[in-house]
């Protein structure tokens, strides 16, 4: 996200946490502290959720992880995603994210698969 200067580093850190089975714990803390993210805060979160710090630091610089982030970013650009959340149902972008509307669309798509 161009609107958040720390988004790529946060994404790399979350994927590094995933390597240790702690993606969701890390994810939740990222969103809790999204306004104050920096290098120190990422390390603080890593410690808080119980990550091996040396492995975390290695993994977040891993070319495979960085490549995944770049591919996801490029896909978002192709799909004209300009912010989050972006919702797609069966490849179709849904701009109206009203919960009732989403439920209705999901049910309709589900019926097509039966």
N, C-alpha and C positions, 0 to 999 in steps of 0.2 A: 504494500500500500504506500503510495507516494505521500499520503497525508500523515504517515507515522514513520519518522526517520529511523526508528529502531525495529521496524517490522521484520526485516530479513534476519537480523541477529536473533530476535525473539523466536522466529520460526526455526532457525538452526538449533537454538537451545532446546526448544520443545522436541524436535526430532532426536536430538542427542539424549534427552531424558527418556524418549521412547526406547532407545537402545538398552536402557536399564529397566524397562518395564514401568516407567513412572510418567508416561506422557500425560495422562489426565490430571494427576496431582500437580504437575508442572503447569499445564494448561490453565487450570483453575487459578493458580497463583499469578500467572501472567495477566489474566483478565482482571484480577483483583487489583493489581498494581500497574495497569497499563499506562497510567499518566506519569509514572515515575521510573520507567524502565531505563536502565543504563547497564554498563558492564558489571558494576558492583551488585546491582539488584538481581541480575541473572545468577550471579554466584551465590548470593544470599538465598535465593529461591532454591537453587540446586542443593545447598546444604540443608535447607528447611525440609525438603522432601526426601532427604536421605540418599542423594546421589554420590557415587564415587567421583570426587571432584576432578582427579587427574583424567579419568576416562571421559567424563563430561566435556572437559576442555579439548580433548583429542577428537571426540566425536563431533562436536559442533563445527570443527574445521574440516571434517571429512568431505572430500570431493563428491562422493555419492550423495550425501545429504545436501550439499550446496547445489548440486546439479538438479536434485528433485525440486528444490525451492525455485530454481530458475525455470524449470519446465512448467511448474504450476503457475508461475507468474506469467509466462508466455501464453499458456492456455487461457488464463484469465483475460489477457489483453485481446486475444483472438475472439473471445466471447463477449468482449466489451463490458467486462465486470469493472465497475468504477468504485465499488465500495462493498462493505459487508453488512449484513448477510446478503448473499446473492443466492436465490433459490431457483433450482431447475428441477423440473419433473419430466422424466423421460426425454431429456435433451432440450426441453422447451423452457425458456426463461420465464419466470413468474414474477411480475412486478408487484402485483397485489398480494401482500403477505398477510392479509387478514386470516386469522386462524380458521374461521368457518369456511372461508373460500379455499384455503389450502386443504382442509379435510375433504371438502367436496371434490376437488381436483384429484386428490390421491385416491379416493374411493372410485371415481370414474375411471382412472387409469388402471386400478386394480381389477375392476370388472372386465376390462379389455383383455386381461391376461388369462381369464378363466376359460 
